[in-house]
């Protein structure tokens, strides 16, 4: 895709063997960009059907029926080609400069209206497929919808591409450098073209037949999408102060350490603890996907309150250790299938399905559709989803027409069920050096969506919200990371100072001559005779005191 226009060409034959070299593909992509730029932006916007894939699922399903209602029609054939694609390559005519702009472009595209026409990259998407997005300045990303694929599956693909790219570069320097894997396909440049079969390596542009229904749907879908984009904001933090190596050296699980940071930062801003969600992979089981880790525990609540209290550094560090140990244990239990969220959700789905089946039976006897909903394309609410009041009325009617009244099970009527299904802090760790950032939108209108990558010497975070002071939250996180490092260093130095002081005492005592090697060199002034280590100055450095809360020390009992 380029400027909202669709192009295709074959890269594999019927045996899934390569038929094009990298150079051939590059030439095709260049030709596509040049052709897309020939179409005026207003004309391109009229046929940017990718916007329809952002619609409500019921609406999009109905519009797909519109595209395929006539078998063998131009629109049906075009849709079949798109559906058969390996993935969608989105060539964006934009050059994001900041981390926030980069994340927004990869997650939802840019929103820019010129003379009433949408010219942003949001029209250059097709969300039914994995999308590889490449910008004019070479920035690239992957966008995928979670229903069909988990993040770790896509991460594996990104990791392989990243690794293979490095190894390919290495082979330009040393032809004997190893490769990630040996290609099973024969070299396409050495193959006989007649062996390719029925393929087309020339780029073709898909030209949709824009009937009135599609024109109307496209206009409404674009304005709805623009609204959704404007409702969200993204901020990034690329913290380079330390990373996984420092956390593990201090005896912490890196993931648990960062999870406590989110809770502490939120508590520091709002003075309360909210529902926090983190997925744990359950792929040790057949067809396993994820389980929900609940980061808020008694230990974590005690830690965040202690961190922001006027108490000694040692107490803060001890409560942090206990909170991290609890989180690590919970994560392990969830990965081993001992979580509770998915089990409860399965029970809820069983109850809901039984209710729907009985309601459908009653509805069919009354001459209603089995779903109880009218088509979003037909009737008065054209191209729109059923309103909440309409859905509620239908549900009540369905219940009243059932053979027996239904009462929601007490566990699902409890306020706690609503609370755990409204994650204010929805987080996900997708750590891998092949990615610069990883993110997603907020799952709650009142919350934050936080994707993060813990690298050896840094932490990358992409935070999103519906304009809920996202930048301030990210800044608070950065301050927390700096402050907790200061606390850890402070407590570690105190534990080591007696041994260090004894070493200094040994330096002061007279020793017999050790020969020319021991006496060689000049002693550094200001070290011999001191009981402190060079790192243990009596006053905190500016770097160490950037963070959230001031901790009293024995030398200075009061805060500032």
HUSULGI-V969171 format. One line per field, one symbol per residue. psi: psi as a letter, one per 20 degrees, with the letter a starting at -180 (. if undefined). burial: I if it has 9 or more other C-alpha atoms within 8 Angstrom, else O. A space follows every 50 residues. Layout:
psi->???
burial->???
This chain:
psi->qpkjqpqqqpiqaijkqpiqrggggghghghgghghihpqhghhhhjmih hhiirqhgghghhhhghjhopjrghggghhgghiqgrpooopmrnphrhg hggghhgirqoopokjpojrihilqniirppopprhjipqrppqpigiqq hhghhgghggggghgghghhihgoijqqrgqppiqqohijqphiihbnro ippqppoqonrgghgghgghhghgghggghiqqqqqpnojhrbhggghhj kqpgghghhhgghggghhgikrprppppqppkjiqpjqerqppohorhgh ghghhhhjrmrqhhhghghgghghggghgggggghjjjrhghghhggghg ghghggghhhghghhjjrqhhiqrpihqahmpjqqprghghgghggghgh irhqqpppqhhiiqhhghgijmohooqpolppiiqgrprrrqiqhjaqpo pqporgjrpppopqrmlllghhgghhgghghgghgggghghghhhihggh hhhhghhhqqqqpjrhghiqrpppqjgpiqiqrhimqhqqrhhikiagpp pqrhhnhqa.
burial->IIIIIIIIIIOIIOOOIIIIIOOOIOOIOOIIIOOIOOOOOOOIIOIIII IIIIIOOOIIOIIOOOIIOOOOOOIIIIIOIOOOOOOIIIIIIOOIOOII IIIIIIIOIIIOIOOOOIIIIIIIIIIOIIIIIIIIOOIOOIIIIOOOII OOOIIOOIIIOIIIOOIIOIIOOOOOOOOOOOOOOIOIOOOOOOOIOOOO OOIOOIOOOOOOOIIOIIOIIIOOIIOOIOOIIIIIIOIOOIIIIIIIOO OIIIIIIOIIIIIIIIIIOOOOIOIIIIIIIIIOOOOIOIIIIIIIIOII IIIIIIIIOIIIIOIIIOIIIIIIIIIIOIIOIIIOOOIOOIOOOOOIOO OOOOIOOIIIIIIIOOOOIOOIOOOIIOOOIOIOIIOOOOIOOIOOOIIO IIOOOOOOOOOIOOOOIIIOOIIIIIIIIIOIOOOOIIIIIIIIOOIIII IIIIIOIIIIIIIIIIOOOIOOIIOIIIIIIIIIIIIIOIIOIOOOIOOI IOOIIOOOOOOOOOOOOOOOOOOOOOOIOIOIIOOOOOOOOOOIIIIIOI IIIOOOOOOO
